[in-house]
Amino acid sequence: MKTTNKYNLPSVFERFDNANAHTRGGADFSVTGLIDSPRVQRLRALHHDERVEDISQRVYSILGTAVHAILEGGAEQEQIVEERFHANIETEHGTVSVSGQVDLQTPTHDGYIISDYKTTGAYAIQAHPEGKIEHIRQLNCYAALARLNSVEVASLEVLAIVRDWSASAAERNPDYPVAPIVRIPIEMWDEDKAYEYIKERAVAHQDKDLPECTPVDMWARPEVFAVHELAKNGKIRKRASKLFDNQTDAESMSLGLIGSIVEERPRKFVRCEGDYCGVSQWCKQYKQIKEKE
């Protein structure tokens, strides 16, 4: 993949990014790659030499890596930082090796607390107060690998650093993060469920056919129905008064309002539309979705 620097940024950004590039640690799969869409991973490999990305687009990745590097130096003596676990997983297609690097392990009487640092926006925490689905999967894969390496796991958590936190917003909104660093407990699966999930993901990535991305893979937002009221000037307000996930409830509200309208907002595939996967231009599945629209 070619990296550009169209804003003429200092070389320190690219050098830091290169020095801290993601690695599988010699394994067939990393946990972060395993939980991702097999289609995305396959297309990235297939079009590696054609892909172009500007260094400015990696700003959040660079910030996240920098946070890890800083906090690594603040660990207590009994804590374990940045340990990579390896395990061989037996699947119907053969044995594969999987690795995952745990940010922080803190000992307790019941085992280790596995913590993962995330730099994120406030909205993501408001929308997913119990943790994003990909974070739940990632942490439980780490727990499975730790157990396979004879490590007792007590609990899982995300340590979320909110890059756009606002004190005034926290005062106004009870759902807003209470502080710029939030500790989010993550549901821990039982051992069998976590191991079977890793095995299922390995099989999906080994499959010869190119599987389609799921709505979760595409960060799909379901269609909504927006009720817009009249403004004082007699024109319809651009900002919706309320959003509904079904047309009946939206129209019921609209009937009680003079001059309001119901606007249907179609489903969005955020990851594809923003090319956050980096391969949407070569994806036939996304092309078919656009053609239907």
HELIX and SHEET records of a PDB file:
HELIX    1   1 SER A   11  ALA A   19  1                                   9    
HELIX    2   2 VAL A   31  ILE A   35  1                                   5    
HELIX    3   3 PRO A   38  LEU A   46  1                                   9    
HELIX    4   4 ILE A   55  ARG A   58  5                                   4    
HELIX    5   5 VAL A   59  GLU A   72  1                                  14    
HELIX    6   6 ALA A  122  ALA A  127  1                                   6    
HELIX    7   7 ILE A  133  LEU A  148  1                                  16    
HELIX    8   8 ALA A  167  ARG A  172  1                                   6    
HELIX    9   9 GLU A  191  GLN A  206  1                                  16    
HELIX   10  10 GLN A  247  LEU A  255  1                                   9    
HELIX   11  11 VAL A  270  GLU A  273  1                                   4    
HELIX   12  12 SER A  280  TRP A  282  5                                   3    
HELIX   13  13 LYS A  284  LYS A  292  1                                   9    
SHEET    1   A 2 LYS A   2  THR A   4  0                                        
SHEET    2   A 2 VAL A  52  ASP A  54  1                                        
SHEET    1   B 3 PHE A  29  SER A  30  0                                        
SHEET    2   B 3 GLY A  94  THR A 108  1                                        
SHEET    3   B 3 ILE A  80  THR A  91 -1                                        
SHEET    1   C 5 PHE A  29  SER A  30  0                                        
SHEET    2   C 5 GLY A  94  THR A 108  1                                        
SHEET    3   C 5 GLY A 111  THR A 120 -1                                        
SHEET    4   C 5 VAL A 153  VAL A 162  1                                        
SHEET    5   C 5 ILE A 181  ILE A 186 -1                                        
SHEET    1   D 2 ALA A 220  ARG A 221  0                                        
SHEET    2   D 2 LYS A 268  PHE A 269 -1                                        
SHEET    1   E 3 LYS A 242  PHE A 244  0                                        
SHEET    2   E 3 VAL A 224  HIS A 228 -1                                        
SHEET    3   E 3 ILE A 261  ARG A 265 -1                                        
END                                                                             
